[in-house]
Amino acid sequence: MARDEPVTRENDGDVAAFLSSVPDERRRADALALLPLMERATGQPPRLWGTSIVGFGRYHYTYATGREGDAAAVGFSPRKANLTVYFPMGFDDLQDDLARLGPHTTSVSCLYLKRLDDVDLEVLEGMVRRGYRQAVDHVWG
């Protein structure tokens, strides 16, 4: 792999097998519950990106440096500490939703949830829908 190629690439991995292999029972159940929500919100089938991210749709990016590639438009990963939901465009347009969501933390483009049943799933689905549209409609370059 060339040095500039992204490590996390879309592949033909088995999403169901990956989710079934999540060792923590709570995290596995949350991931299995999040899967249909994200399918509804995006209208896209789940695809494995790398070895641990379930992504929906894709967008193409080109940075000012000339580096370019493809990434999941939205996605999630059942990490050990949190269920991590990826919003590549960040949260600038989602602040009202975050205020209504329930317990969570964020970084630049990651939403961290301890327990899926502690958050408002309707709010989360709306966030995923808008985050997906933001990514696929964004013009990079």
N, C-alpha and C positions, 0 to 999 in steps of 0.2 A: 504494500500500500504506500502510495506516495505520501510524503510528509504533510502536504496540505489537504489530503482527503480526510473527511470526517470519519471518526471511529463509529459513530452511531448512524448506521445506514439501514434503510428498509430492506427486509429479507423475507424469505418464505418460511420462517419459523412458525411453529404451531402455537398460536395464541392460547388456545384452550389448555394445551399441555403445560405451557409456561405458567398460566394462572393456577392450574391444579397443583403445581409443584411448589407454590409459595408455602414455606414452612409454618408460618404463624397463622393459626386458624382464623383469627379475627381479621387480619390483613387480607387473607385469601377470600373470605366472605365479602369484605368491602370491595375488593377488586372485581369479584364476580357480579356484584350488584351495580358497580359503576359502569361496567361494560355496556349493558343495554341502554343506559342513560346517554352515554356518549355516542352510541350508534344512532339513537333517535335524534340527538341534537345536531349531529353532523350529516346524517344520511350516508355515511361512509362505513365500509366494513373495517374491522380492526386488523391492523398489520403489526407484526413485530418489527421494532427498530432496535438494532443492536441486540443485546441479549436480555434486556429487562424493561423495555419501554413498549407499551401498547399505544400505537399512534393511529390517528384517523385523518385521512386526507394528507395532502402535502402542499408545500409551497416551495418556490425556488427563490433563493436569495443571491444577491451579488453585493459584496462589500466594496467600499471605496478602494480598498487595497487590490481589488481584482479577484479576490477569493470568492468562489461561488459554490453552491450546492443545493441540495434538497433536504428538507426536514419535515417532520410531522406537523400538520397544521395545529393540532392539539393532541394531547396524549396523557397517559398516566403510567405510574410505576408503583407497585406495592413494595416500597422500601421498608427496611427493618423498623425505622423510627416513625415513619409517617406514610400515609398514602399521598403520593406527590402527583399533582395534576399540573401539566405543562401548558402555559399560555404564552407562546412565543412573542406576541405583541405586547406583553406586559399587562398592567392593570389600570392604566391611566383612565380608561373609559369604563371601568368596572367598579369604581369606588363605592357607589351607592349599593351595588349588589354585595360587595364585601361587607358592608355595614350590616346587611340583613342576613348574611349567610349563616352565621353561628361561629363557634370556636375554630380558629385557623391562624396560621401565620403565612407570610409571603416573603419571597425574595424578588428579584427583578422579574422573573417570568415563571416562578413556581409557586403553587398554592399547596400548603402542607396541611393535611387533615389527620388528626389522631384517630377519629372514629367517624365513619360516614353517617351513622345514624344520629350524630350530634348536630348535623347541619341541615339546612332547608334544601331538600333535593330539587324543588322547583326553581329556587334561586340558582343553584349550581347548574342545572340544565340550561337555564337562560344564559348564564355566563359562558358555558361551553359553546352554545350556539353562536353567541356574539364573538367570542374569541376565535372560533373557527372561521367565521366570515371575515374578521379583521385580517387573519393570516392569509387566506386565499385571495382576498381582494387587494392586499398590499402590493404596491409596486416598489420593488427593490432596485437599487442602483444609484 
